[in-house]
Amino acid sequence: MKKVYIPMVANHIHHGHIDVIKRASSLGELTVGLLTDSVFSYGKELIPTDYEKRKSLVRHLKGVENVIPQESLECDFNLKNVRPHYFLQGDIKDWFNQDSLESHKNIPNILKEWGGQIIDSAFMHDKFYYSPQRGCTTSNERLGKLRKLLDSKSLIRVLEVHSALTGLIAEELEIKAEGNTQEFDAMWSSSLTDSISKGKPDIEVVDLTSRTITINNIFEVTTKPLIFDADTGGMPEHFAFTVKTLERLGVSAVIIEDKTGLKKNSLFGNDVLQTQASIEEFSHKIQVGKKSQITYDFMIIARIESLILEKGMEDALCRALAYISAGADGIMIHSREREPGEILEFCRKYKTFDKKVPLVVVPTSYNKIFEHQLIEAGVQVVIYANHMLRASYPNMLAVAKSILENGRSAECEHMCMSINDILTLIPENR
């Protein structure tokens, strides 16, 4: 019997899958190469249902004889093992990107080795399934994206957003570096930048209602997951309701810090009075939050302030162990040192833990460290926590000052986008 091979995602089984499987199985024994979870590292795309669940669905479809894992966008390895007489491909540019076109360029030469044939199929042209519109996602889909990204990527790159416009930057910006596409995987709703952008001090004066309005504006035009900065989380009883609200919105994770009293920004360190919560007190808050959440997907990440407050490395490690035992889904270790030494030391000692959860860092002060060094240290999430706001204010101030100094706006025109560019920045205006 002739052999047939199809690469497939099968995140959402629909009529296109049924049609192509029916056509393929009529040609011979059909093997589906199901793309594994690790292939999906595109934060903008819908992250698929996990491999085993998708495999279970596909293997029960009429006409499918075999389901095997496809570990990359390239089909080369599987094709050489299966040696199919027919390879069915859709319009792959509709369900991935230019990288997919590159990854399939070797297929014709491989098939020639045994006289195999490519058969084009139009099923991938169904835009409804493979080209979601900007901002087109549901709360549940967004909620689960961060955990799936943690399972499929070595490092999650997170950018601070404080408005829908900054959300669009995090959503749409991509660059090519050494042949790979680089992008931000998730967004960070910072209490600092959300407060400052509203002209308020960073002392938890901006309440949850106001902050969720910002989040809703961001969510209307984005699809990527969001991590929420909840400062101390407030009283445990209040934190329980914060968790419920964020989870319902589709926020993927909340980070709370182990301090008490009036919030002061951590980068002040001991220059201002800051009090750290006891291990028992903060562990209780984590437990209350975990009990209040409904889904497995939502994450509560514990932020340790021991290094900030000069309590020492052993205190930080002791707290990490306790918070993990209390149910924390991640540990954020914070530092205000200019060099990454104490962070890297924490990472080395953290690796010896029997039970670990994803490790999060915010390299604001020790900003010379490279991402590849963080990966080697065992860090899984890096947050660029305030750079969008810090970049915007100096430029706006310079433009305003130029207008005052010159009595007109001509001199600052070079610092501004053109009117046409700003109008067409939003696709609906084009």
C-alpha positions as CSV (number, residue, x, y, z in Angstrom):
1,M,0.0,0.0,0.0
2,K,1.1,3.5,-0.8
3,K,2.2,5.7,2.2
4,V,1.0,9.2,2.9
5,Y,2.3,11.9,5.3
6,I,0.7,15.0,6.6
7,P,2.2,17.5,9.1
8,M,-0.6,18.8,11.4
9,V,-1.2,21.0,14.4
10,A,-4.8,20.0,15.2
11,N,-5.3,22.5,17.9
12,H,-8.9,23.0,16.8
13,I,-10.3,20.0,14.8
14,H,-12.5,21.4,12.1
15,H,-13.9,20.5,8.7
16,G,-10.5,21.3,7.0
17,H,-8.8,18.5,8.9
18,I,-11.6,16.1,8.1
19,D,-11.4,17.0,4.4
20,V,-7.7,16.6,4.0
21,I,-7.6,13.4,6.0
22,K,-10.3,12.0,3.8
23,R,-8.4,12.9,0.7
24,A,-5.1,11.6,2.1
25,S,-6.4,8.3,3.3
26,S,-7.9,7.6,-0.1
27,L,-4.3,7.7,-1.5
28,G,-2.9,5.1,0.9
29,E,-1.9,4.5,4.6
30,L,-1.9,7.8,6.3
31,T,0.6,8.9,8.9
32,V,0.1,12.3,10.6
33,G,3.1,14.1,11.9
34,L,1.7,16.0,14.9
35,L,3.7,19.0,15.8
36,T,4.9,18.8,19.5
37,D,4.3,21.5,22.1
38,S,8.0,22.5,22.0
39,V,7.6,23.7,18.4
40,F,5.2,26.4,19.5
41,S,7.2,29.4,20.8
42,Y,5.2,32.1,19.2
43,G,3.5,34.1,22.0
44,K,1.3,35.8,19.4
45,E,-0.2,32.6,18.1
46,L,-2.7,30.5,19.9
47,I,-0.7,28.0,22.0
48,P,-2.0,24.5,21.2
49,T,-3.7,22.1,23.5
50,D,-1.0,19.8,24.8
51,Y,0.4,17.1,22.5
52,E,-1.1,14.0,24.2
53,K,-4.6,15.5,24.1
54,R,-4.2,16.4,20.4
55,K,-2.7,13.0,19.6
56,S,-5.7,11.3,21.2
57,L,-8.1,13.3,19.1
58,V,-6.2,12.8,15.8
59,R,-5.6,9.0,16.2
60,H,-9.4,8.5,16.5
61,L,-10.2,10.3,13.3
62,K,-11.4,8.0,10.5
63,G,-8.6,7.4,8.0
64,V,-5.6,8.0,10.3
65,E,-3.4,4.9,10.7
66,N,-0.5,6.4,12.6
67,V,0.3,9.5,14.6
68,I,4.0,10.3,15.2
69,P,5.6,13.4,16.9
70,Q,7.1,16.1,14.6
71,E,9.7,17.8,16.8
72,S,10.3,20.9,14.6
73,L,8.8,22.9,11.7
74,E,11.0,20.8,9.4
75,C,9.5,17.5,8.2
76,D,12.9,16.2,7.0
77,F,13.5,13.7,9.8
78,N,10.1,12.2,9.7
79,L,10.0,12.0,5.9
80,K,13.2,10.1,5.8
81,N,11.9,7.6,8.4
82,V,8.4,7.2,6.9
83,R,9.4,7.5,3.2
84,P,5.9,8.4,2.0
85,H,4.8,8.2,-1.6
86,Y,2.7,11.3,-1.1
87,F,3.2,14.4,1.0
88,L,0.2,16.6,1.5
89,Q,0.8,20.3,2.3
90,G,-1.5,23.2,2.7
91,D,-0.7,26.9,2.3
92,I,1.7,26.8,5.2
93,K,2.2,30.6,5.2
94,D,-1.3,30.8,6.6
95,W,-0.7,28.8,9.7
96,F,2.9,29.9,10.6
97,N,5.1,32.5,9.1
98,Q,8.0,33.0,6.8
99,D,10.0,30.6,8.9
100,S,7.6,27.8,7.8
101,L,8.3,28.5,4.2
102,E,12.0,28.2,4.9
103,S,11.6,25.0,6.9
104,H,9.8,23.3,4.0
105,K,12.3,24.1,1.2
106,N,14.1,20.8,1.5
107,I,11.0,18.6,1.1
108,P,11.0,18.3,-2.8
109,N,14.7,17.1,-2.8
110,I,14.0,14.7,0.0
111,L,11.0,13.1,-1.7
112,K,13.0,12.7,-4.9
113,E,15.2,10.2,-3.2
114,W,12.5,7.6,-3.5
115,G,10.2,9.1,-6.1
116,G,7.8,10.7,-3.6
117,Q,5.3,13.3,-4.7
118,I,3.9,16.6,-3.2
119,I,0.2,17.1,-3.4
120,D,-1.1,20.5,-2.6
121,S,-4.2,20.8,-0.5
122,A,-6.3,24.0,0.0
123,F,-7.6,23.2,3.5
124,M,-5.2,25.6,5.2
125,H,-6.8,28.5,3.4
126,D,-9.5,28.7,6.0
127,K,-8.5,32.0,7.6
128,F,-11.0,31.6,10.4
129,Y,-8.8,29.0,12.0
130,Y,-5.3,30.0,11.2
131,S,-5.1,33.8,11.0
132,P,-6.8,35.2,14.1
133,Q,-7.5,38.9,14.0
134,R,-5.5,41.3,16.1
135,G,-6.8,41.0,19.7
136,C,-8.9,38.0,18.8
137,T,-8.6,35.6,21.7
138,T,-10.7,34.6,24.7
139,S,-10.1,35.0,28.4
140,N,-9.6,31.2,28.8
141,E,-7.2,31.0,25.9
142,R,-5.1,33.9,27.2
143,L,-5.2,32.6,30.8
144,G,-3.5,29.3,30.0
145,K,-0.8,30.7,27.6
146,L,1.9,31.4,30.2
147,R,2.0,27.9,31.5
148,K,2.1,26.5,28.0
149,L,4.9,28.9,27.1
150,L,6.9,27.8,30.2
151,D,6.6,24.2,28.9
152,S,7.8,25.1,25.4
153,K,10.5,27.8,25.8
154,S,13.7,28.1,27.6
155,L,13.1,31.8,28.5
156,I,9.9,33.9,28.6
157,R,10.6,37.5,27.7
158,V,8.1,39.9,29.2
159,L,7.7,43.6,28.5
160,E,6.1,46.3,30.7
161,V,2.8,47.7,29.3
162,H,0.7,50.5,30.8
163,S,-1.6,51.3,27.9
164,A,-3.2,49.7,24.8
165,L,-0.5,51.4,22.7
166,T,2.3,49.9,24.6
167,G,0.4,46.6,24.5
168,L,0.5,46.8,20.7
169,I,4.3,47.2,20.8
170,A,4.6,44.0,22.9
171,E,2.1,42.2,20.7
172,E,3.4,43.1,17.2
173,L,7.1,43.8,17.4
174,E,9.3,41.2,15.8
175,I,12.9,41.3,14.7
176,K,15.2,38.8,12.9
177,A,18.4,38.0,14.8
178,E,20.8,35.3,13.6
179,G,18.1,33.8,11.4
180,N,15.6,33.5,14.3
181,T,12.5,35.6,15.0
182,Q,12.8,37.4,18.3
183,E,9.7,38.8,20.1
184,F,8.2,39.4,23.5
185,D,6.2,36.5,24.8
186,A,4.1,38.2,27.5
187,M,3.2,41.5,29.1
188,W,3.8,42.9,32.5
189,S,1.3,45.2,34.2
190,S,3.5,47.2,36.6
191,S,2.0,49.0,39.6
192,L,4.7,51.5,39.3
193,T,4.2,52.5,35.6
194,D,0.4,52.2,35.8
195,S,0.4,54.6,38.8
196,I,2.9,57.0,37.3
197,S,1.1,57.1,33.9
198,K,-2.0,58.2,35.9
199,G,0.0,60.9,37.8
200,K,-0.3,59.0,41.1
201,P,2.4,57.9,43.5
202,D,3.5,54.3,43.6
203,I,2.0,53.5,47.0
204,E,-0.9,51.2,46.0
205,V,-3.1,54.3,45.7
206,V,-4.4,53.2,42.3
207,D,-7.1,50.6,43.2
208,L,-7.9,47.3,41.5
209,T,-10.9,48.7,39.6
210,S,-8.8,51.4,37.9
211,R,-6.0,48.9,37.1
212,T,-8.4,46.5,35.5
213,I,-9.7,49.2,33.2
214,T,-6.1,49.5,31.9
215,I,-5.9,45.8,31.5
216,N,-9.2,45.6,29.6
217,N,-7.9,48.3,27.2
218,I,-4.7,46.3,26.6
219,F,-6.6,43.0,26.2
220,E,-8.9,44.5,23.5
221,V,-6.0,44.8,21.1
222,T,-3.6,41.9,22.2
223,T,-3.5,38.2,22.5
224,K,-0.4,37.6,24.6
225,P,-0.5,36.6,28.3
226,L,-0.2,39.2,31.0
227,I,1.5,39.0,34.4
228,F,0.0,41.4,37.0
229,D,2.0,43.2,39.6
230,A,-0.1,43.2,42.8
231,D,2.5,44.7,45.1
232,T,2.0,43.1,48.6
233,G,-1.4,41.7,47.6
234,G,-3.0,43.5,50.6
235,M,-4.7,41.6,53.3
236,P,-5.2,37.9,52.6
237,E,-9.0,38.3,52.6
238,H,-8.7,41.0,50.0
239,F,-6.1,39.1,47.9
240,A,-8.5,36.2,47.5
241,F,-10.9,38.6,45.6
242,T,-8.0,40.0,43.6
243,V,-7.2,36.5,42.4
244,K,-10.8,35.9,41.4
245,T,-11.0,39.1,39.5
246,L,-7.7,38.6,37.6
247,E,-8.5,35.0,36.7
248,R,-11.9,36.0,35.4
249,L,-10.3,38.7,33.2
250,G,-7.8,36.2,31.7
251,V,-4.7,37.4,33.4
252,S,-2.2,34.5,33.5
253,A,-0.3,35.3,36.7
254,V,-0.1,37.6,39.7
255,I,3.2,38.5,41.5
256,I,3.0,39.5,45.2
257,E,6.0,40.7,47.3
258,D,6.7,39.7,50.9
259,K,6.5,43.1,52.4
260,T,4.0,44.8,54.7
261,G,2.8,48.3,55.4
262,L,2.7,51.3,53.0
263,K,4.2,50.2,49.7
264,K,7.6,51.7,48.9
265,N,9.4,50.9,45.7
266,S,11.9,48.1,46.2
267,L,14.7,49.9,44.4
268,F,14.8,52.4,47.3
269,G,16.0,49.4,49.5
270,N,16.8,50.4,53.1
271,D,17.0,54.1,52.2
272,V,13.4,54.2,53.2
273,L,11.6,52.2,55.9
274,Q,10.4,48.9,54.5
275,T,9.2,45.9,56.5
276,Q,9.3,42.3,55.4
277,A,6.4,40.0,56.2
278,S,7.2,36.9,58.3
279,I,7.5,33.6,56.4
280,E,4.3,32.3,58.1
281,E,2.3,35.5,57.3
282,F,3.3,35.5,53.6
283,S,2.9,31.7,53.2
284,H,-0.7,32.1,54.5
285,K,-1.4,34.8,51.9
286,I,-0.2,32.5,49.1
287,Q,-2.4,29.6,50.5
288,V,-5.5,31.9,50.6
289,G,-4.9,33.0,47.0
290,K,-4.4,29.4,45.8
291,K,-7.6,28.3,47.5
292,S,-9.6,31.1,45.8
293,Q,-8.6,30.4,42.2
294,I,-10.8,28.2,40.0
295,T,-8.5,27.0,37.3
296,Y,-5.1,25.3,37.3
297,D,-3.8,27.7,34.7
298,F,-3.7,30.8,36.9
299,M,-0.3,31.3,38.6
300,I,0.6,33.0,41.9
301,I,4.3,34.0,41.9
302,A,6.0,34.9,45.2
303,R,8.5,37.8,45.1
304,I,11.3,37.6,47.6
305,E,12.6,40.9,49.0
306,S,15.4,39.6,51.2
307,L,18.3,40.7,49.0
308,I,16.7,44.1,48.5
309,L,16.4,44.6,52.3
310,E,19.9,43.1,53.0
311,K,18.5,40.2,55.0
312,G,21.0,37.8,53.3
313,M,21.1,34.9,50.9
314,E,20.1,32.3,53.4
315,D,17.0,34.2,54.3
316,A,16.1,34.5,50.6
317,L,16.6,30.7,50.1
318,C,14.7,29.8,53.2
319,R,11.8,31.9,52.1
320,A,11.8,30.3,48.6
321,L,11.5,26.9,50.1
322,A,8.7,28.0,52.3
323,Y,6.8,29.7,49.6
324,I,7.0,26.8,47.3
325,S,5.7,24.6,50.0
326,A,2.8,27.0,50.5
327,G,1.8,26.5,46.9
328,A,3.6,29.3,45.0
329,D,3.7,28.6,41.2
330,G,6.9,30.6,40.7
331,I,9.6,32.5,42.6
332,M,10.7,36.0,41.7
333,I,14.1,36.9,43.3
334,H,14.7,40.7,43.3
335,S,18.0,42.7,43.6
336,R,18.9,46.3,43.3
337,E,22.7,45.7,42.9
338,R,24.4,47.0,39.8
339,E,26.0,43.6,39.1
340,P,24.2,40.3,38.9
341,G,26.4,38.4,41.3
342,E,23.9,37.9,44.1
343,I,21.2,36.9,41.7
344,L,23.5,34.3,40.0
345,E,24.4,33.0,43.5
346,F,20.8,32.6,44.4
347,C,20.2,30.8,41.1
348,R,23.1,28.4,41.7
349,K,21.7,27.5,45.2
350,Y,18.1,27.3,43.9
351,K,19.1,24.6,41.4
352,T,19.9,22.3,44.4
353,F,16.3,22.4,45.6
354,D,14.4,19.1,45.3
355,K,11.3,20.9,44.4
356,K,11.5,23.9,42.1
357,V,9.1,26.2,40.3
358,P,9.8,28.7,37.5
359,L,12.3,31.3,38.5
360,V,11.6,35.0,37.6
361,V,14.0,37.9,37.6
362,V,13.7,41.7,36.9
363,P,17.2,42.9,35.7
364,T,16.4,46.7,36.0
365,S,19.6,47.6,38.0
366,Y,21.9,44.8,36.8
367,N,20.9,45.4,33.2
368,K,24.2,44.3,31.6
369,I,23.5,40.6,32.0
370,F,22.5,38.9,28.7
371,E,19.5,36.7,28.4
372,H,21.6,33.7,27.5
373,Q,23.4,34.0,30.8
374,L,20.0,34.0,32.6
375,I,19.0,30.8,30.8
376,E,22.3,29.2,31.8
377,A,21.6,30.2,35.4
378,G,18.2,28.5,35.3
379,V,16.0,31.6,35.0
380,Q,12.7,31.0,33.1
381,V,11.1,34.4,33.0
382,V,12.8,37.8,32.5
383,I,10.7,40.9,33.0
384,Y,11.6,44.3,31.5
385,A,9.6,46.1,34.1
386,N,9.4,49.8,33.4
387,H,11.2,50.6,30.2
388,M,8.2,51.7,28.1
389,L,7.2,54.4,30.5
390,R,10.8,55.5,31.1
391,A,11.4,55.8,27.4
392,S,8.2,57.8,26.7
393,Y,8.4,60.6,29.3
394,P,11.8,62.1,28.3
395,N,10.8,62.3,24.6
396,M,7.4,63.9,25.4
397,L,9.1,66.4,27.7
398,A,11.6,67.3,25.1
399,V,8.9,68.0,22.5
400,A,6.9,70.1,24.9
401,K,10.0,72.1,25.9
402,S,10.9,72.7,22.2
403,I,7.4,74.2,21.5
404,L,7.7,76.6,24.4
405,E,11.2,77.6,23.5
406,N,10.5,78.3,19.8
407,G,6.9,79.4,19.9
408,R,6.1,76.8,17.2
409,S,6.4,73.1,16.6
410,A,8.6,73.0,13.5
411,E,11.9,72.4,15.5
412,C,10.6,69.3,17.2
413,E,9.0,67.7,14.1
414,H,12.0,65.4,13.8
415,M,11.2,63.9,17.2
416,C,7.7,63.0,16.2
417,M,6.0,60.4,14.0
418,S,4.4,61.8,10.9
419,I,0.6,62.4,11.0
420,N,0.2,59.7,8.4
421,D,2.2,57.2,10.4
422,I,0.3,57.8,13.6
423,L,-3.1,57.5,11.8
424,T,-2.1,54.2,10.2
425,L,-0.6,52.8,13.3
426,I,-4.0,51.4,14.1
427,P,-5.1,49.0,11.3
428,E,-8.7,50.1,11.4
429,N,-7.6,53.6,10.4
430,R,-5.9,52.4,7.2
